[in-house]
């Protein structure tokens, strides 16, 4: 290749000018890029220099903004905030009051010496509605509260109101209340404090960054901001849904809460009554009874029939309206023990029933079902049957066409997609509730995901080679040699395959192009396997160079080893060239990672996806630039070693430099693509989404994130917790996943996980 004559009679001065210009251009672009990275780093210094106190204020603003928006989406105040009453919890599930007071006061109980706001006994905890803030902050000794209730009784709704009330009265620098859904915690394999820190860093990615130096822990130990906030007791954990953990882990979870958050640490824990009772009082030979230590308890009561009637009538337009009169048969049965009277006693069922049967502005009554059907005991003989009817009718009601609202998905399409997602949570995530876009990959078998990434890498290399083929065949530069030069640059690593096909008369034939693609697939498999060694399955926000000693030593050692072996087997040029290439690849694989986001006001699933996608493209850009610069410098070095740059024909020397730049650019681009696929979540997400959309065309919508956003913001089917979605209620998720009347769907592919003797999944 180096001895080929491409024509032309350029002088040595002209060649040096071209090479100098090329070097200056590449170095200049690299300098600008590095300067831009430095500018971004300067912008991050403000967040990095924050102490914990200002950090808590920023976090409080983010939490408040997030949950105010979520309260609007969940329509908690429409038509008005439904008051949920509660009474003191049963004495056998909470601490005795005298022990609670003694523990919280730090001295023997003396009623005369107690703080004035503390109530004298558990009977003083009864209340309703907005009183929950006063109960937690003033009436409860020690500010540790257990909230119990039946399914749909409004535990999470009450928790949101408590959080917003605490943030409204919060002083600067004081602890921040944060809601933690317990369904994603595995107490058998992760300590509570570690899970809390991980969850904080997931919901608010800026908290994953290292803590400021004065609070970073012991010398040499790097502590995240999330862990520092927890260690300094600047987070008030609001733990939601103990009942959503598997039954065999609830007692273990309670014990972990008591160890990680001992008495004196404010917290709130919610659970269904029966599930908490089972953990406190397990069957014989099933473990030691355990309860939440140092905590008072309240239990939510059913909504009063007159309150439920007023709520439904107000949502229907008010007393005397035609839409309100449709409720008369139902309202007459609310105070009775009929199935409909028993069913419509919780905020959840009242929300479902008004969504299904009450009209919205501009909607005709004739298009709606009649709520009197719920009174038919032949069709709905039990309260459970009424509840099932409400769950089944909720999605069609949420997706019915409304005046002034664009309908991108029909109720049937939405039903199929949401059923798919519910089954994905139940099967692939073992009953979890967190619907995260970056976990959609678990709906695709692992071997299929690997084949997809290998196919993408092999196809990318093939397409770059195909560009060279097109340039050689079309030759838009009229045979002056520039066309071949561009072809070399576009497909330098495949140039020998191209020339072999050219000499054999096979260039452009399907057989020869298939052979080139087949030759690239093993290379794609090797790159995919290497970058999977440090694969990142959570969203990234930017590329990050890790200048650690291990990576540098590994790259240097690989360079020396490969260079020495090839120097002995071939020659010095091959040893230096391939040694440097191998060392750079090893260093890139181990040191080229992703970094967390800056501390921001709020992180939504869409914003996290955009950040991760930008990081993905950043890997591609950085890889191409790094490869181009490395190819140029390596080409000049090798050219002087083997004397190619001293050739009397300057065009050959120029081609030599361009050839090495092409190899560097091509290789850097492919390495950047491999890093983008495996060091960001968007790469896997994009491949798996396309795969699932192609396989289940009628189930998974093309614009998947737009569907989730619509289901949350417009339909109220999903709720948002930080960067993840959840079904509005766990019972809705389970109903969709297990209901035999659901639209038929193909069995979901899933990566199998082994289970132990008790049926618990193993990691």
GICORVEN-V307721 format. One record per residue. OMEGA is omega in whole degrees, 0 to 359 (999 if undefined). D_LAST is the distance of its C-alpha to the last C-alpha in Angstrom with 2 decimals. Layout:
OMEGA D_LAST
OMEGA D_LAST
This chain:
183 52.89
183 54.44
181 57.90
179 58.09
182 60.97
180 60.20
179 63.71
180 64.96
181 67.02
179 65.28
179 66.58
179 64.64
178 65.15
179 63.68
180 60.63
178 60.10
179 60.43
180 57.79
180 55.35
178 56.08
180 55.54
180 52.22
180 51.03
180 52.28
182 50.61
180 47.16
179 47.40
178 48.74
179 45.93
179 43.37
178 45.24
181 45.25
180 41.53
177 40.88
178 43.34
177 41.52
177 38.23
177 40.22
178 41.59
178 38.16
178 37.16
178 40.33
180 39.40
184 36.13
180 38.02
179 39.07
182 35.56
183 34.60
181 37.69
169 37.13
183 36.98
182 34.79
175 37.64
180 38.34
179 34.63
179 34.36
177 37.31
179 35.76
179 32.52
178 34.66
179 36.47
181 33.30
181 31.92
179 35.34
182 35.85
188 32.49
171 32.97
177 36.66
181 35.88
178 33.18
177 35.71
180 38.16
180 35.76
177 34.85
182 38.62
182 38.38
179 42.06
350 43.42
172 46.04
181 45.62
181 43.01
180 42.64
179 43.18
180 40.62
175 42.07
178 40.31
176 41.39
178 40.25
179 37.21
186 37.98
185 38.76
179 36.27
181 33.17
178 34.38
170 36.04
188 39.76
182 41.78
177 43.71
179 40.61
180 39.12
181 42.39
179 42.75
184 39.25
182 39.76
181 43.35
180 42.71
177 45.85
184 47.26
176 47.62
188 50.97
180 51.48
183 54.34
182 52.21
173 49.24
186 48.72
185 50.93
182 48.17
178 46.16
184 46.90
180 48.33
183 45.87
180 43.04
179 45.65
180 46.19
183 42.72
180 43.75
179 44.17
172 43.15
186 42.35
178 42.69
183 43.35
179 39.63
179 40.11
179 42.96
184 41.09
187 38.18
188 40.33
188 43.42
186 43.35
174 40.10
177 40.39
178 37.64
172 36.30
190 33.31
174 33.18
180 31.30
180 31.87
178 31.53
179 32.55
177 32.30
179 30.35
184 32.08
177 34.25
182 33.78
180 31.34
177 29.80
179 33.31
179 34.64
178 31.91
179 32.90
177 36.54
180 35.85
181 34.07
177 36.95
178 39.50
180 38.05
180 37.97
181 41.54
184 42.86
175 40.67
182 42.59
177 41.84
181 39.38
182 38.17
183 34.56
175 32.91
180 31.36
178 28.07
178 26.27
174 22.51
187 20.97
186 18.57
182 16.72
181 14.22
174 13.48
185 10.79
178 13.14
188 11.07
182 9.12
177 11.79
185 15.53
183 17.80
177 19.91
179 17.17
178 15.93
178 19.62
179 20.32
181 17.53
176 18.80
181 22.34
178 21.72
182 20.23
180 23.13
191 25.72
178 24.74
180 27.76
175 26.23
181 23.63
178 26.61
179 27.71
175 29.82
187 33.58
181 34.68
183 36.26
186 33.03
177 30.53
181 30.01
178 30.92
181 32.59
180 30.22
180 27.32
181 26.38
179 25.55
177 24.85
180 27.36
181 24.92
179 24.17
178 27.92
179 28.87
181 26.61
180 27.90
179 31.44
178 30.99
175 32.01
172 29.47
183 30.06
171 26.74
189 27.33
188 24.21
169 24.32
173 22.90
182 21.60
181 22.12
172 19.57
176 16.72
186 15.76
185 18.63
181 16.89
187 15.73
178 19.10
177 20.89
180 18.17
178 18.33
178 22.12
179 22.15
177 20.03
180 22.53
181 25.41
184 24.24
181 23.45
186 26.36
177 29.06
187 32.44
178 34.46
180 31.67
175 32.40
173 29.75
178 29.58
177 27.10
178 27.42
168 26.40
188 27.89
184 30.32
181 29.26
177 25.56
178 26.58
179 29.19
178 26.70
180 24.65
183 27.95
184 29.46
176 26.88
179 28.28
179 29.63
180 27.27
178 24.32
181 24.15
177 26.44
180 27.80
178 26.73
178 28.24
186 28.32
175 30.74
186 33.76
168 33.51
184 36.05
172 35.16
180 36.59
182 36.06
180 36.86
178 39.65
176 40.63
181 42.66
181 46.34
180 48.00
178 50.65
178 48.10
180 46.11
179 49.41
181 50.56
181 47.26
180 47.37
180 51.07
180 50.70
179 47.94
178 50.20
177 53.02
181 54.69
176 57.06
178 59.61
182 57.89
180 57.55
178 53.73
181 53.73
179 56.05
184 53.53
187 51.52
179 54.37
180 53.27
183 49.78
179 51.13
182 53.50
182 50.60
181 48.35
186 49.99
178 49.71
177 47.13
180 46.93
181 43.55
177 44.15
178 45.32
185 42.21
186 39.87
179 41.45
183 40.84
176 37.82
181 37.57
182 34.91
177 37.19
176 40.17
181 38.45
186 37.52
179 40.99
177 42.87
184 40.78
192 41.58
182 45.22
179 46.73
174 48.27
184 47.64
179 50.45
183 52.32
181 50.70
179 52.92
183 52.59
180 53.33
185 50.08
173 48.04
182 47.34
179 49.40
179 47.62
178 50.02
180 47.88
180 45.50
182 48.38
182 48.48
176 47.22
179 47.49
183 44.82
187 42.77
182 43.50
176 40.81
178 39.31
178 35.93
176 37.78
178 39.27
178 35.90
177 34.52
180 37.59
178 36.99
181 33.36
182 34.52
186 37.45
184 35.76
174 34.48
179 37.80
181 39.63
183 37.58
177 38.24
182 41.85
181 44.32
177 46.09
178 49.20
180 48.50
179 44.82
180 43.70
179 41.48
181 39.18
176 37.17
180 38.57
179 37.14
177 36.10
179 34.24
179 32.54
181 31.68
181 30.01
181 28.02
175 26.88
176 25.98
182 23.86
178 22.07
178 21.68
175 20.14
178 17.82
183 16.60
186 16.48
185 14.79
180 12.76
172 11.75
175 11.72
178 15.00
182 14.74
185 18.15
179 17.90
182 19.51
183 19.13
181 20.90
176 18.54
176 15.69
178 18.05
181 16.70
175 13.77
178 16.72
179 17.49
184 15.80
180 14.47
177 17.35
178 19.78
179 18.81
178 19.42
178 22.66
180 23.75
177 23.46
180 25.26
180 27.88
180 28.49
179 29.00
180 31.22
178 33.16
178 33.76
179 35.24
181 37.24
176 38.65
176 39.75
180 41.53
175 42.99
177 44.55
178 46.36
181 47.54
180 48.94
180 50.79
182 52.26
184 53.42
179 54.77
182 56.04
182 56.93
171 58.64
170 61.52
180 60.92
177 61.51
180 58.40
178 56.32
178 54.51
179 53.34
177 52.38
178 50.17
177 48.65
182 47.86
183 46.19
189 44.09
186 42.81
181 43.58
180 40.79
186 41.86
180 45.55
176 46.16
179 44.67
181 46.91
177 49.98
177 49.34
179 49.25
182 52.34
181 54.31
180 53.42
184 54.34
185 50.82
180 49.94
180 48.60
181 48.34
181 45.22
182 44.72
179 44.80
175 42.57
178 40.00
178 40.20
179 39.57
179 36.49
179 35.16
181 35.81
184 33.75
176 30.57
177 29.58
177 30.21
178 27.97
180 25.15
179 25.63
179 25.67
180 22.59
181 20.69
183 22.13
175 21.36
179 17.73
177 17.35
183 17.50
178 16.62
183 16.85
177 15.13
186 17.14
175 20.92
179 23.32
175 26.95
174 28.65
184 28.42
177 28.39
180 29.75
182 28.21
182 31.17
185 29.31
183 30.72
181 27.89
180 28.12
180 31.90
178 32.08
178 29.74
179 31.91
179 35.09
178 34.06
179 33.15
181 36.50
183 38.47
181 36.81
180 37.12
180 40.52
181 41.91
181 40.85
175 42.30
179 45.36
184 46.11
185 45.41
178 46.96
185 48.63
181 48.22
178 47.72
180 44.79
181 43.32
183 43.61
183 42.50
176 39.41
178 38.50
179 38.54
180 36.59
179 33.83
179 33.69
179 33.53
179 30.69
180 28.61
178 29.52
183 28.66
185 25.21
187 24.34
184 26.58
186 26.68
179 24.09
183 24.17
178 25.35
184 24.99
170 27.87
176 30.92
184 31.29
185 32.74
181 34.19
179 31.56
177 28.66
176 28.47
181 26.13
180 29.12
178 29.93
177 26.42
179 26.55
179 29.99
180 29.00
178 26.08
176 28.45
177 31.05
178 28.68
178 27.96
177 31.72
176 32.19
179 30.14
181 32.45
181 35.59
179 34.73
180 33.76
180 37.04
178 39.13
180 37.58
180 38.07
180 41.64
179 42.61
178 41.04
179 42.75
181 46.07
180 46.03
178 44.81
178 47.45
180 50.20
181 49.11
178 48.94
178 52.15
180 54.05
182 52.58
174 53.81
183 56.85
182 55.94
177 56.90
179 60.33
180 61.10
179 64.51
184 63.09
180 61.19
178 59.60
178 57.71
178 56.44
179 55.35
178 53.54
180 51.81
181 50.54
179 49.52
180 47.71
175 45.57
178 44.99
177 43.90
180 41.43
180 40.02
181 39.91
182 38.36
179 35.71
178 34.95
180 34.61
177 32.17
177 30.10
177 30.22
178 29.00
178 26.02
180 25.22
181 25.78
189 23.35
179 20.45
173 21.35
179 21.97
185 20.25
179 23.52
178 23.61
181 20.54
181 21.65
180 25.15
182 24.27
179 21.92
178 24.52
180 27.26
181 25.42
179 24.70
179 28.23
183 29.73
180 27.90
189 28.25
183 31.45
185 32.57
185 29.30
182 28.00
180 30.86
179 31.85
190 31.98
182 28.57
176 28.66
178 32.22
180 31.21
179 28.63
179 31.27
180 33.85
180 31.67
189 31.22
185 34.60
187 36.96
181 35.54
179 33.63
179 30.91
171 28.16
183 28.00
175 26.95
185 25.05
183 25.32
182 24.02
174 22.13
171 23.59
170 23.06
186 25.09
178 28.09
182 26.99
179 23.88
175 26.25
178 27.41
182 23.93
178 23.40
178 26.95
185 26.50
189 23.29
185 24.71
183 28.46
180 30.12
182 33.00
178 31.00
184 32.20
180 30.86
173 27.95
179 26.33
181 22.93
170 20.24
180 18.38
176 14.63
184 11.79
176 10.62
180 7.20
179 7.79
178 8.85
186 10.42
181 14.19
178 14.50
179 12.75
181 9.85
176 6.68
176 3.79
999 0.00
